[in-house]
Amino acid sequence: MAQQERAIRTRRVILETAAVIFDERGYESTTIAEVLERAEVTKGALYFHFPSKGDLARGVLDAAVTTDGVRPQALKLQEMIDTLLLLAYRLPREPMLSAALRLAVDLQSRRQFGTAWPDWIELLTGILRDAKGRGEVLPHVDEAEIARMLVCTWTGVRVVSEGLAGGRDLPGEVAVLLQLLLPAVATPTVLPRLEVSSARAAHLYDDMPAWRAETAESTVGLTR
């Protein structure tokens, strides 16, 4: 078990190090030599987990589809909102997520490895379908279409806000986006009950250590 845990930690260190460098330099300018130096691992350890630089990029993209920190809510639409707000808060703070976006918007790496966008669309589509089954979503709404537009517009907000003079608060910008889109999705009785704000994003982020501790404890309990 200890050996397995070490292997998991080593893999994570390698992936996080690669993500930092991808985020700084882009895929083409990143070298295996620099990943080895910064991660302080052997070449054998790296190639055991990731046979090529391309596998590192795919690992970063796979790790970017996450609902970590999102707790179950009375409203499924709130869970969707929390997922998008928390991602906006985490992205500037976590190179893994930021690197995945950089890889996704770079044409060359996108052609080689694809993106995590289809996975995000599938995730949001599932949440929207659950929400519609509970009567939270307007009957005429096409869940897959809305999910696709959410992913497109969320990504656009990130890319454009990053390039604007003075910068923008990404969670605040995403909150504005959701406030504009939700009236076309949520039923009139549900809409006023939804909390959409950058303050909620910060609260969700601050709650992540507790969420991780509870999740780890539950996992240990299941394995006993």
Rosetta blueprint (number, residue, H / E / L):
1 M L
2 A H
3 Q H
4 Q H
5 E H
6 R H
7 A H
8 I H
9 R H
10 T H
11 R H
12 R H
13 V H
14 I H
15 L H
16 E H
17 T H
18 A H
19 A H
20 V H
21 I H
22 F H
23 D H
24 E H
25 R H
26 G L
27 Y L
28 E L
29 S L
30 T L
31 T L
32 I H
33 A H
34 E H
35 V H
36 L H
37 E H
38 R H
39 A H
40 E L
41 V L
42 T L
43 K H
44 G H
45 A H
46 L H
47 Y H
48 F H
49 H H
50 F L
51 P L
52 S L
53 K H
54 G H
55 D H
56 L H
57 A H
58 R H
59 G H
60 V H
61 L H
62 D H
63 A H
64 A L
65 V L
66 T L
67 T L
68 D L
69 G L
70 V L
71 R L
72 P L
73 Q L
74 A L
75 L L
76 K H
77 L H
78 Q H
79 E H
80 M H
81 I H
82 D H
83 T H
84 L H
85 L H
86 L H
87 L H
88 A H
89 Y H
90 R H
91 L H
92 P H
93 R H
94 E L
95 P H
96 M H
97 L H
98 S H
99 A H
100 A H
101 L H
102 R H
103 L H
104 A H
105 V H
106 D L
107 L H
108 Q H
109 S H
110 R H
111 R H
112 Q H
113 F H
114 G L
115 T L
116 A L
117 W H
118 P H
119 D H
120 W H
121 I H
122 E H
123 L H
124 L H
125 T H
126 G H
127 I H
128 L H
129 R H
130 D H
131 A H
132 K H
133 G H
134 R L
135 G L
136 E L
137 V E
138 L L
139 P L
140 H L
141 V L
142 D L
143 E H
144 A H
145 E H
146 I H
147 A H
148 R H
149 M H
150 L H
151 V H
152 C H
153 T H
154 W H
155 T H
156 G H
157 V H
158 R H
159 V H
160 V H
161 S H
162 E H
163 G H
164 L L
165 A L
166 G L
167 G L
168 R L
169 D L
170 L H
171 P H
172 G H
173 E H
174 V H
175 A H
176 V H
177 L H
178 L H
179 Q H
180 L H
181 L H
182 L H
183 P H
184 A H
185 V L
186 A E
187 T L
188 P L
189 T L
190 V L
191 L H
192 P H
193 R H
194 L L
195 E L
196 V L
197 S L
198 S H
199 A H
200 R H
201 A H
202 A H
203 H H
204 L H
205 Y H
206 D H
207 D L
208 M H
209 P H
210 A H
211 W H
212 R H
213 A H
214 E H
215 T H
216 A H
217 E H
218 S H
219 T H
220 V H
221 G H
222 L H
223 T H
224 R L
